[in-house]
Amino acid sequence: MTKERLIPLIVATALFMENMDSTVIATSLPAIAADIGTSPLTLKLAITSYLLSLAVFIPASGWTADRFGARMVFSIAIGVFMIGSIGCALSQNVTHFVIARRSNGRPRPVRTARR
């Protein structure tokens, strides 16, 4: 596969991961709440912390990509996102789930930063 096709494919896959993550969390919140043993309203805190994390890190994302290189920052952001997703899957209580969602939202602005 040529470089001209590979880079857009990688970026499209990352954007797909982001959209899938947001959709899955919103629709499966009642099942996650039952698994953790809490109410779905309590887990709204996880969605709120995710969105707050996005809002905080959006201004820094362009600067970070310019300063350290878009390719390296993108790769790190994907890794942090994956670790956050694994943390969400392994969380046993609300606190762990909220922390994992917050760490999941941090790299999203960096993945979508454009130069």
C-alpha positions as CSV (number, residue, x, y, z in Angstrom):
1,M,0.0,0.0,0.0
2,T,1.3,3.4,-0.9
3,K,2.0,6.2,1.6
4,E,-0.7,8.4,-0.1
5,R,-3.3,5.8,0.8
6,L,-1.9,4.6,4.1
7,I,-1.9,7.9,6.0
8,P,-5.6,8.7,5.2
9,L,-6.6,5.2,6.2
10,I,-4.8,5.5,9.5
11,V,-6.5,8.9,10.3
12,A,-9.9,7.5,9.2
13,T,-9.5,4.5,11.5
14,A,-8.7,6.8,14.4
15,L,-11.7,9.0,13.7
16,F,-13.8,5.8,13.4
17,M,-12.5,4.6,16.8
18,E,-13.5,8.0,18.4
19,N,-17.0,7.9,17.0
20,M,-17.5,4.3,17.9
21,D,-16.3,4.9,21.4
22,S,-18.7,7.8,22.0
23,T,-21.6,5.8,20.5
24,V,-20.9,2.6,22.4
25,I,-20.6,4.4,25.7
26,A,-23.8,6.4,25.3
27,T,-25.9,3.3,24.3
28,S,-24.4,0.8,26.7
29,L,-24.4,3.0,29.8
30,P,-27.3,1.0,31.5
31,A,-25.5,-2.3,31.0
32,I,-22.2,-0.8,32.2
33,A,-24.0,0.6,35.3
34,A,-25.5,-2.8,36.0
35,D,-22.1,-4.5,35.7
36,I,-20.4,-2.0,38.0
37,G,-23.4,-2.1,40.4
38,T,-24.5,1.5,40.2
39,S,-27.2,3.5,38.6
40,P,-27.0,4.8,35.0
41,L,-27.4,8.4,36.3
42,T,-24.3,8.0,38.4
43,L,-22.3,7.0,35.3
44,K,-23.3,10.3,33.5
45,L,-20.4,11.6,35.5
46,A,-18.1,9.6,33.3
47,I,-19.6,11.1,30.1
48,T,-19.4,14.6,31.7
49,S,-15.8,14.1,32.7
50,Y,-15.0,12.8,29.2
51,L,-16.5,16.0,27.6
52,L,-14.7,18.2,30.1
53,S,-11.4,16.6,29.3
54,L,-12.0,17.2,25.6
55,A,-12.8,20.9,26.3
56,V,-9.6,21.4,28.4
57,F,-7.2,19.7,25.9
58,I,-8.5,21.1,22.6
59,P,-6.6,24.4,22.9
60,A,-3.3,22.6,23.6
61,S,-3.7,20.0,20.9
62,G,-2.5,22.2,18.0
63,W,0.5,23.5,20.0
64,T,1.5,20.0,21.1
65,A,1.4,18.7,17.5
66,D,3.4,21.7,16.2
67,R,6.0,21.5,19.0
68,F,6.6,17.7,19.1
69,G,5.6,16.6,15.7
70,A,2.2,15.5,14.6
71,R,3.2,11.9,13.8
72,M,4.7,11.3,17.2
73,V,1.9,13.0,19.1
74,F,-0.7,11.1,17.1
75,S,0.9,7.8,17.9
76,I,1.1,8.6,21.6
77,A,-2.5,9.8,21.6
78,I,-3.7,6.5,20.1
79,G,-1.7,4.6,22.7
80,V,-3.2,6.6,25.6
81,F,-6.7,6.2,24.1
82,M,-6.2,2.4,23.9
83,I,-4.9,2.3,27.5
84,G,-7.9,4.4,28.6
85,S,-10.3,2.0,26.8
86,I,-8.7,-1.0,28.5
87,G,-9.1,0.8,31.8
88,C,-12.8,1.3,31.1
89,A,-13.2,-2.4,30.3
90,L,-11.4,-3.4,33.5
91,S,-12.9,-0.9,35.9
92,Q,-14.7,-2.4,38.9
93,N,-16.3,0.8,40.3
94,V,-17.5,4.2,39.3
95,T,-14.3,6.0,40.4
96,H,-12.1,3.8,38.2
97,F,-14.6,4.1,35.3
98,V,-14.6,7.9,35.5
99,I,-10.8,8.1,35.7
100,A,-10.5,5.8,32.7
101,R,-13.0,7.9,30.7
102,R,-11.2,11.1,31.6
103,S,-7.9,9.6,30.4
104,N,-9.7,8.4,27.3
105,G,-10.8,11.9,26.5
106,R,-7.5,13.6,26.8
107,P,-5.8,12.4,23.6
108,R,-8.9,12.9,21.4
109,P,-8.2,16.6,20.5
110,V,-4.6,15.6,19.7
111,R,-5.7,12.9,17.3
112,T,-7.9,15.4,15.4
113,A,-5.4,18.3,15.5
114,R,-4.6,19.5,12.0
115,R,-1.5,21.4,10.9
